[in-house]
Amino acid sequence: MQNSSSLYWSYLYFDRGLYLPTDDIHVFGFAQKRDGKNIGTVKVKLQNSDGRLIEEKEVKLSDIGTYETHFKLDNYLKDYVRVAVLIDNQEVNLRYLNIARFEKPVIHLNTTLDKGFIMMGGDTVTYAADATFYEGTPAAYAGISVNSSYGSLGKVENNQTCDIQGHKELTLSPSVTTSDWRPKYMGIRTQYTGLEKVYVDDYEGLLIFPRDIMVEGETKKISDEAVEVRVDVHQINLGGFQGETHQYDDYRGDEASEQPINIEIIETYYEKIHQGKRYDHIKKVSYDVYDSKKKHQNTVKTVIGTTDESGSFIFNFNKMIPERGYTIIITTQDSKGRNIQEKIILFQSP
């Protein structure tokens, strides 16, 4: 079975880090399959410290993969609870939350972003935070810390001070380090830096499109030894984007003609290491024993080309060998010179 981290992007947040025995626990998260396909729902479980179930909820995801739910603690007297998130009965997140007896804080934080998605390298997002006392009056000059779950927020200091109205606005230029063109989710956590910092925080998040073109590759079998490889390159146009990252048609723009394409095909196979023979006394036969396998990887073909007027580049590869795997690595750059790498994995059955 594949590890959940290789199948899903998944993040989990809470409205604070410490709770009273009778508090509401507010859960915020993001989940998406790495292949871009829709998930629909996640299962969120609240468990006590020895793993026994307290409550379980099926939670529907938004169009961009975010979700929110809450649990009510009923005079819970142990030191911590577990919150687990499952997709298709596979655990993708697990967090432990501390439970303690203390007075509730007097500070409340609320944060907002003016956009739900941006194009990296040009777009900015306006972040706003408001710190108030629980009765509603502003928390003048409150100190806050702003951090991202992934990537960078741009040239802003993490530690900030609100104004006399308890308000702070920042212009963020979020970015992520990747060679993938597909959008990435960034969570933004704001935490009060006063004495109650463990208890007071808030979360927002947005999608970042790290490249301005999309590169899609596919293969079509010609024979047992040959495949047709097709590469399609399009501009990314966010004018029709509805928040569903797996719906590529919503942001697939004009064809990118005359786009330089570099392709490397890597062949992978395993050599059996013969260790000798073993005798089966029941069946009265001898058989070969292989203790391990040696991995071989070789570049078997490189191709350099340019997309045609329809944004496509097509070529044939006709040297496939049974029981060997092939990785087709497609490399190009977007309009800002940022690298893009797309992979196609093939396995040739015997």
C-alpha positions as CSV (number, residue, x, y, z in Angstrom):
1,M,0.0,0.0,0.0
2,Q,1.3,3.5,-0.9
3,N,2.1,5.9,1.9
4,S,-0.6,8.5,2.4
5,S,1.9,11.3,1.9
6,S,2.7,10.1,-1.6
7,L,-1.1,10.1,-2.5
8,Y,-2.4,13.3,-0.9
9,W,-1.6,16.9,-0.1
10,S,-3.0,17.3,3.4
11,Y,-2.8,20.0,6.1
12,L,-4.5,20.3,9.5
13,Y,-5.0,23.3,11.7
14,F,-6.9,24.3,14.9
15,D,-8.2,27.6,16.3
16,R,-5.6,27.3,19.1
17,G,-3.1,25.0,20.7
18,L,-4.6,24.5,24.1
19,Y,-8.2,23.8,25.3
20,L,-10.3,23.7,28.4
21,P,-12.2,20.5,29.3
22,T,-15.5,22.1,28.1
23,D,-14.3,23.9,25.0
24,D,-15.3,23.7,21.3
25,I,-12.4,22.4,19.2
26,H,-12.6,24.1,15.7
27,V,-10.8,22.1,13.0
28,F,-9.6,23.5,9.7
29,G,-7.9,21.6,6.9
30,F,-7.0,21.1,3.3
31,A,-6.8,17.9,1.4
32,Q,-6.2,17.1,-2.3
33,K,-5.0,14.1,-4.2
34,R,-1.6,14.6,-5.7
35,D,-2.9,13.6,-9.1
36,G,-5.4,16.4,-8.9
37,K,-8.6,14.3,-8.7
38,N,-11.5,15.3,-6.5
39,I,-11.8,13.8,-3.0
40,G,-15.3,14.9,-1.9
41,T,-15.2,14.2,1.8
42,V,-12.9,13.4,4.7
43,K,-13.6,11.6,7.9
44,V,-12.5,13.5,11.1
45,K,-12.2,11.5,14.3
46,L,-11.9,12.9,17.9
47,Q,-10.3,10.3,20.2
48,N,-9.3,10.2,23.8
49,S,-5.7,9.8,25.0
50,D,-5.8,5.9,24.7
51,G,-7.2,6.0,21.1
52,R,-10.9,5.3,21.9
53,L,-13.4,7.2,19.7
54,I,-15.2,10.2,21.2
55,E,-16.9,11.5,18.1
56,E,-16.6,11.0,14.3
57,K,-17.7,13.3,11.5
58,E,-17.9,13.0,7.7
59,V,-17.0,16.5,6.4
60,K,-17.5,17.8,2.8
61,L,-14.6,19.6,1.1
62,S,-15.0,23.0,-0.6
63,D,-14.3,23.4,-4.3
64,I,-10.6,24.2,-3.5
65,G,-10.2,21.3,-1.1
66,T,-10.6,23.1,2.3
67,Y,-12.9,21.9,5.1
68,E,-14.0,23.0,8.5
69,T,-15.7,21.2,11.5
70,H,-15.8,21.3,15.2
71,F,-16.2,19.1,18.3
72,K,-17.6,19.9,21.7
73,L,-15.7,18.7,24.7
74,D,-17.9,17.5,27.6
75,N,-15.9,18.0,30.8
76,Y,-13.0,16.1,29.4
77,L,-10.5,15.6,32.2
78,K,-7.5,13.8,30.6
79,D,-4.4,15.7,29.4
80,Y,-4.9,15.5,25.7
81,V,-7.1,14.3,22.8
82,R,-6.2,13.0,19.3
83,V,-7.7,14.4,16.1
84,A,-7.3,12.1,13.1
85,V,-8.2,12.8,9.4
86,L,-8.9,9.8,7.1
87,I,-9.5,9.6,3.4
88,D,-10.8,6.3,2.1
89,N,-10.2,4.9,5.6
90,Q,-6.5,5.8,5.3
91,E,-5.1,8.1,7.9
92,V,-3.5,11.2,6.4
93,N,-3.2,13.5,9.4
94,L,-2.9,13.0,13.2
95,R,-2.6,15.8,15.8
96,Y,-2.5,15.7,19.6
97,L,-4.1,18.6,21.4
98,N,-3.4,19.5,25.0
99,I,-6.3,19.9,27.5
100,A,-5.7,22.1,30.6
101,R,-7.5,24.0,33.3
102,F,-6.9,27.8,33.1
103,E,-8.7,31.0,32.5
104,K,-9.7,31.7,28.9
105,P,-7.7,34.4,27.2
106,V,-9.0,37.9,26.7
107,I,-7.7,38.3,23.2
108,H,-9.4,37.1,20.0
109,L,-7.8,37.1,16.5
110,N,-9.6,37.2,13.1
111,T,-7.6,37.2,9.8
112,T,-8.7,37.5,6.2
113,L,-7.2,37.4,2.7
114,D,-8.6,39.3,-0.2
115,K,-8.0,36.5,-2.7
116,G,-8.4,32.7,-2.7
117,F,-5.8,32.1,-5.4
118,I,-2.9,33.9,-7.1
119,M,-0.4,33.5,-9.9
120,M,3.1,33.4,-8.4
121,G,5.6,36.0,-9.5
122,G,3.2,38.8,-10.2
123,D,0.1,38.7,-8.1
124,T,0.0,39.8,-4.5
125,V,-2.6,39.2,-1.8
126,T,-3.8,41.6,0.9
127,Y,-3.7,40.1,4.4
128,A,-5.6,41.7,7.3
129,A,-5.6,40.8,11.0
130,D,-7.8,42.2,13.7
131,A,-7.0,41.7,17.4
132,T,-9.8,42.4,19.8
133,F,-10.7,41.8,23.4
134,Y,-13.5,39.3,23.8
135,E,-16.0,42.0,24.6
136,G,-15.3,43.5,21.2
137,T,-13.0,46.5,21.8
138,P,-9.7,46.7,19.9
139,A,-6.5,45.3,21.3
140,A,-4.3,48.2,20.6
141,Y,-0.7,47.5,19.6
142,A,-1.2,43.7,19.9
143,G,1.8,41.7,18.8
144,I,1.2,39.0,16.2
145,S,3.3,36.4,14.3
146,V,2.5,35.5,10.7
147,N,3.8,32.2,9.2
148,S,3.2,30.0,6.2
149,S,2.8,26.3,6.3
150,Y,4.7,26.0,3.0
151,G,6.9,28.3,1.0
152,S,7.4,32.1,1.6
153,L,5.1,35.0,2.2
154,G,7.6,37.4,0.5
155,K,9.6,40.3,2.0
156,V,7.6,40.7,5.2
157,E,8.7,40.2,8.8
158,N,7.1,37.3,10.6
159,N,6.6,39.4,13.8
160,Q,4.2,42.4,13.4
161,T,2.5,44.9,15.6
162,C,-1.2,46.0,15.2
163,D,-2.2,49.7,15.2
164,I,-4.2,51.4,17.9
165,Q,-7.3,49.9,16.5
166,G,-5.9,46.4,16.8
167,H,-5.6,46.2,13.0
168,K,-2.8,45.1,10.7
169,E,-2.6,44.9,6.9
170,L,0.2,43.4,4.9
171,T,0.8,43.0,1.2
172,L,2.0,39.4,0.7
173,S,3.8,37.9,-2.3
174,P,3.5,34.2,-1.6
175,S,5.8,31.8,-3.4
176,V,6.7,28.1,-3.3
177,T,9.7,26.2,-4.5
178,T,8.7,23.6,-7.1
179,S,9.2,22.4,-10.6
180,D,5.5,21.4,-10.9
181,W,3.0,23.7,-12.7
182,R,0.0,22.5,-10.7
183,P,-1.4,24.8,-8.0
184,K,-0.2,24.4,-4.4
185,Y,-2.0,25.2,-1.2
186,M,-0.4,27.5,1.4
187,G,-1.8,27.8,4.9
188,I,-1.2,31.1,6.8
189,R,-1.2,31.0,10.6
190,T,-1.4,34.1,12.7
191,Q,-0.5,33.8,16.4
192,Y,-0.8,36.3,19.2
193,T,2.7,36.8,20.7
194,G,1.6,38.0,24.1
195,L,1.5,35.8,27.2
196,E,-1.5,33.8,25.8
197,K,0.3,32.9,22.5
198,V,-0.3,29.2,23.0
199,Y,-4.0,29.8,23.1
200,V,-4.8,32.5,20.5
201,D,-4.3,32.0,16.8
202,D,-6.2,32.0,13.5
203,Y,-5.8,30.4,10.0
204,E,-6.3,31.4,6.4
205,G,-5.1,29.8,3.2
206,L,-4.9,30.2,-0.6
207,L,-3.9,28.4,-3.8
208,I,-0.7,29.4,-5.6
209,F,-0.2,28.8,-9.3
210,P,3.6,28.5,-9.5
211,R,3.9,28.6,-13.3
212,D,2.1,30.4,-16.1
213,I,1.9,27.5,-18.5
214,M,0.7,23.9,-18.0
215,V,2.5,20.9,-19.6
216,E,0.6,17.7,-20.1
217,G,2.0,14.5,-21.4
218,E,0.4,11.2,-22.5
219,T,1.3,8.1,-24.3
220,K,-0.5,5.8,-26.8
221,K,0.6,2.3,-27.5
222,I,1.7,1.5,-31.0
223,S,3.1,-2.0,-30.5
224,D,4.7,-4.1,-27.7
225,E,7.9,-2.2,-28.4
226,A,6.7,1.3,-29.3
227,V,4.6,4.1,-27.9
228,E,3.6,7.5,-29.2
229,V,4.5,10.3,-26.8
230,R,2.4,13.5,-27.0
231,V,3.2,16.7,-25.1
232,D,0.6,19.6,-25.0
233,V,1.5,23.0,-23.6
234,H,-1.1,25.7,-22.8
235,Q,-1.1,29.1,-21.2
236,I,-2.7,29.2,-17.7
237,N,-5.7,31.5,-17.7
238,L,-7.3,32.0,-14.3
239,G,-10.3,33.9,-15.7
240,G,-12.5,30.8,-15.6
241,F,-11.0,29.1,-12.6
242,Q,-13.8,28.0,-10.2
243,G,-11.5,26.7,-7.4
244,E,-11.4,23.0,-8.5
245,T,-7.7,22.4,-9.1
246,H,-8.4,19.0,-10.9
247,Q,-10.6,20.7,-13.5
248,Y,-7.8,21.7,-15.8
249,D,-10.2,22.8,-18.5
250,D,-11.3,25.7,-16.2
251,Y,-7.8,27.3,-16.5
252,R,-6.4,25.8,-19.7
253,G,-5.8,28.8,-21.8
254,D,-4.4,29.4,-25.4
255,E,-2.0,26.9,-27.0
256,A,1.7,27.7,-26.4
257,S,3.3,27.3,-29.9
258,E,7.0,27.4,-30.5
259,Q,7.6,26.2,-26.9
260,P,11.1,24.5,-26.5
261,I,10.7,21.0,-25.2
262,N,13.5,18.7,-23.8
263,I,12.7,15.0,-23.2
264,E,14.8,12.3,-21.5
265,I,13.7,8.7,-21.3
266,I,15.2,6.7,-18.5
267,E,15.0,2.9,-18.5
268,T,14.9,1.0,-15.2
269,Y,15.3,-2.7,-14.6
270,Y,16.4,-5.1,-11.9
271,E,19.1,-7.8,-12.3
272,K,18.5,-10.9,-10.2
273,I,21.5,-12.0,-8.1
274,H,21.8,-15.7,-8.2
275,Q,22.7,-17.2,-4.7
276,G,22.6,-20.9,-5.6
277,K,20.1,-23.7,-5.4
278,R,17.9,-25.0,-2.6
279,Y,16.3,-28.4,-2.3
280,D,12.6,-28.9,-1.4
281,H,12.5,-32.2,0.5
282,I,8.7,-32.4,0.3
283,K,8.4,-31.9,-3.5
284,K,11.9,-33.5,-4.0
285,V,12.9,-30.8,-6.5
286,S,15.7,-28.2,-6.6
287,Y,15.1,-24.6,-7.4
288,D,17.2,-21.4,-7.9
289,V,17.5,-18.9,-5.1
290,Y,17.8,-15.2,-5.7
291,D,18.7,-13.2,-2.6
292,S,18.5,-9.7,-4.0
293,K,18.1,-7.6,-7.1
294,K,20.5,-5.0,-8.5
295,K,18.8,-1.8,-9.9
296,H,20.0,-0.4,-13.2
297,Q,19.0,3.0,-14.6
298,N,20.1,4.3,-18.0
299,T,19.1,7.1,-20.3
300,V,18.1,5.4,-23.5
301,K,16.8,8.4,-25.5
302,T,16.9,12.2,-25.5
303,V,14.7,14.4,-27.7
304,I,14.8,18.2,-28.3
305,G,11.9,19.8,-30.0
306,T,9.4,22.7,-30.3
307,T,5.6,22.7,-30.0
308,D,3.7,23.2,-33.2
309,E,0.9,25.9,-33.8
310,S,-1.5,23.8,-31.7
311,G,0.9,23.7,-28.8
312,S,1.7,20.0,-29.3
313,F,4.9,18.0,-29.7
314,I,4.7,14.4,-30.8
315,F,7.3,11.7,-31.2
316,N,7.6,7.9,-31.2
317,F,9.8,5.7,-28.9
318,N,10.2,2.2,-30.3
319,K,12.8,0.5,-28.1
320,M,10.8,-0.7,-25.1
321,I,11.8,-4.0,-23.6
322,P,9.5,-6.4,-21.6
323,E,9.6,-6.2,-17.8
324,R,11.4,-2.9,-17.8
325,G,10.1,0.5,-16.6
326,Y,10.4,3.8,-18.4
327,T,10.3,7.3,-17.0
328,I,9.7,10.0,-19.6
329,I,10.9,13.4,-18.2
330,I,9.6,16.4,-20.0
331,T,11.4,19.7,-19.2
332,T,10.7,23.3,-20.3
333,Q,10.4,26.8,-18.9
334,D,7.5,29.2,-18.5
335,S,7.6,32.9,-19.7
336,K,9.6,33.9,-16.6
337,G,12.3,31.3,-17.2
338,R,11.1,29.1,-14.3
339,N,11.8,25.4,-14.8
340,I,8.9,22.9,-15.3
341,Q,9.2,19.2,-15.1
342,E,6.5,16.7,-16.0
343,K,6.9,12.9,-15.7
344,I,5.2,10.0,-17.3
345,I,5.8,6.5,-15.8
346,L,5.5,3.4,-18.0
347,F,6.0,-0.3,-17.3
348,Q,6.4,-2.8,-20.1
349,S,4.7,-6.1,-19.0
350,P,6.3,-9.4,-20.0
